[in-house]
Amino acid sequence: MPLDIQNGHSPMYFLLSQLSLIDLALISTSVPKMVTNFFSGKRTISQIGCGTQIFLSLTLGIAECLLLTLMSYDRYVAICNPLRYSVIMSHTICTQMVIGSWVGGAVTSLIHTAYAMHFPICRPRKIPHFLCEGMALLKLTCEDISAYVKSVVVSSFLVVLIPLSLILTSYTLIVLAVLRMNSPEGRNRALTTCSSHLCVVSLYFGPAILVYMRPGSSKTPKLNQSLFMFNAILTPMLNPLIYSLRNKDVITALKTIIISRCPQGKMKICT
């Protein structure tokens, strides 16, 4: 029997709940401190606080990258192998996927954070960024950081390009499967299911590639700050909206709430 992808208990909803958790935590690592600094007029942070912020932002960013890759696999199985979907994407497998994302992000982040924080600071302690970020922090050291820069390139390849390649491979197979469908309704339903995820992938991976893999990115700090803010703040805020507007259950519930609060015949003046 074909899988009902709108089922609220489907693995996709479980993965979406984890994505929402990561997005909420990612915003929480930077926005509260930014707001505090704005209203207090103090733009300082302790060394421990700086290291914690680097660790958390990297952990969550890498975990989201891995989770988005696993979500593309979920869509591939749902569309290309629907009869075995409930077996392949069991709750145990989904739990292992989520744990793997968090562990992979935490381990990679711990290595980078420990390496970045062990360098002594010998320049004015002013980080050219709106939060503590590894590469921005290392601009304050007088030691040779070429080895660390190379490790960043390698890590970026592992956690950005390889997952992105897997996502593109999944969607290539999905498109081929959709083209073989005889029903126009089935094609539209499959494409609608994937459109939200593709939009989120584009918003997340685009800025990440420009920040960490663009040649000469270290020479454009202002652009990097804008891209980092987009990736760490705006994208997590947009993700729930993107997925909600593509969900028929959410749209139906929203319409029901609006209609119930507005007197009949007075929809135009209800606020």
N, C-alpha and C positions, 0 to 999 in steps of 0.2 A: 504494500500500500504506500503511495507517495507520501512523503513527509509534509506535514503542515508547518511551513516555516513561520507562521504567525503565532504558533503555540507559545504561550508565555513561559512554559517550562523547558523550552528548547535550549540546547547548549549555547546557541548564539546569545540568548538573553543572559546566561550566566557569564559569558565572556564580556558582554556589554556592561554588566554590573562591575566587573573588575576594571574595565577601561574607565568607567566613571569614577571609581575609587582612586585610580592612579591620577586622573585629571584633577580631582579635588585635592589630593595630596600635593600634586605638582604646583598648583596655584598657592597652596598654603605655605610652601617653602620660601616664597619670595614676597607675595603681596602683603601679608601682615607686617613684615619688617619694613617694606617700602612705605606703607601707610604710617607706621610709627615714626619713621624718620621724617616724613613730610610734616606731620603735626608737631613733633617735638623740635624740629630744626636741627637735630643731631644726626649726622650721617656717619656713625661709627658702628663697628661690630668687633666683637672679641675674636681672637684667633681660633678658639674652640668653636665659636658660632660660625665663623667663616668656613672652617673645615666641615662642620656639620651641614651647612648649606650646600657646599660643593658635593658632598657625599649623597645627600638626599636628592638633589636635582639630577645628578647623573644616574643614580639608581632608578628613579622614576622614569627618566627619559629613555633609558635603555630598556627597561621593563615594558614600556609602552610600545617601543619599536618591535620587540619580540612578540608582544601580544597581538599587535596588528598583523604580523606575519601569520600567526596561528589562526587568527580570525579569517584570513584569506583562504587558508586550508579548510576551515569549517565551511565556507561558502562553496569551495570546490567540491567537497564531499556531498553537500546538500543538493547541488545541482547536477553533478556528474554521476553520483552514486547514491541516489535518494533511498533506495531500498535497504541499503546497509548503513544508513546515516546513524540511526539510533545505536547500532552496534559499534561502529567505528568511533563516534563521538559520544561515548558513554560518560557518565558523570566522573568516573575514576580518571579517564583520559583527560577530560577537561580540567579537573583539579590538578593533575600532573602538569598540564600545559601552563596553568597559572603559576604554580609553584616554580616551575622552570624559568618562567619570565622574571619573577621576583628574585630568585637566586642568581640567575645570570646577570641581572642588573646590579645586584648588591656586590657580587664578587668583582665584577669589572670596575665598578665605582670605587670600591675599597682600594684596589690597586692604584688607580689613578689619583685618588685623594691622598693616600699615604705618600706617594711619590712627589706630588705637587707641594704638600705641606712641609716636607723635610728640607726644602731649600731655604736658606737664610734670606731675609729681606734687607737690602742695603740701600734702597732708594726711598724717597718720601712715600709714606704709607698711604697712598691715595690710589685706590683701585679704579682704573678707567672703565667702570661698568656700574650698572644699577644694582648688581648683586655680586656675591663672591662666585667667580667663575675661574676654573683652573688656568686657562691660558692668560686671562687678564691678570690673575694674581702673579704668575711667573714673570710678568713684565717688570716686576719690582725687584727681582733678584739679579745679581751681577754674575752669577755662575752660568756656565754653558748648559743650555737646556735643549740642545739639538737632539739628544737621545730621546728626551721626553716628547718632543715634537714628532719624531718618527713613530714613537709608540702611539701617539694620538692618531696618526694617519692609518696605522695598522688596525687600531681599534675601530676607527671609523669604517674601514673596509669591512670588518667582521660584523659590526652591529648596524650598519646602514646599507651598504651596497649588497651584501649577501642576502639579508632579509628582503630588500627591495627586489632583487632578482627573483627570489622565491615567490613574492607577491605577483610580479609580472608573469611568471610562469603559470601560476594558479589561474590568473585571469585570462591568459591565452587559451588554456585548456577549457575554461568556462565559456569563452566566446565561441570556440569551435563546437562545443556541445550545444550552445544556444542556436547556432546556425543550422544544426541538424534537427532542431525541433520543428514539427509540422504545425503546431498550434501557435498562432500569433499571441494568444492570451498567455501561453506558457512562456514565450520569449519575453514579453513585457514584464511578466511577474519575476522572471529570473534576473532581468536587467535592473528592475527596480530594487530588488533585494540587494544587489551588489553596488548600486550607485552611491549609497550613503558611505559605505566602507571605502570606496575609491576616493570619494571627496575628502574623507578624513586622512587617508594615506597621503594624498597630494599636499594637504595643508601641513602635515607633520614632516614628511621626508624632504619636501622642497627646501624649507629654511635650514634644516639640519645639514643637507648637502652643501648649501651655500656657505654655511658658517664653518664647517669642519673640513670640507674637501675642496673648496674653491681655491685655486692658486692665488697667492697674495692676499688671502683673507686677513692676515695679521696686520696689513697696512690700511685696512678700512675699519677701524674700531667703531665708528658711529653706525655704519651699516650693520656690523655684527650685533651691536646692541639692539637695533631695531628688529633684526631677524630673530634674535634670542628672545626678545619680549614677545614677538608674535608666536614663537614656538612654545614658550613656557607659560604664557598667560592667555593670549587671545584664542589659540587653537583649543586648549582645554575647555574654554568657556563656550566655544562654538560646537564642540563635539555633541553634547547632549541635544542641542537644538537641531543639528543636522539629522541625527538619528530619530528624534521625536517627530519631526515633520514628515518623515518617510514611513512612519508607523500608522497604519489605519486605525488601530485601537486607540492610540493617543489622540489622533485627529477627531475620532468619533466622541471620545470622552471630553475633549476640549469644546466641541460644538454643543454637547449636552450641557456642560457647565454654563456656557455663554447664554444658551437659550433659556435655561432655568432661572438665570439671574436677570434676564431682560423681560419686561412685560410684553405680552403678545401684541404685535403690531407696532412696537416702539423700538425696534432694533437699531434704528439709525441714531437715536439720541441716547442710547444706553452707554455708560462709561464704566 
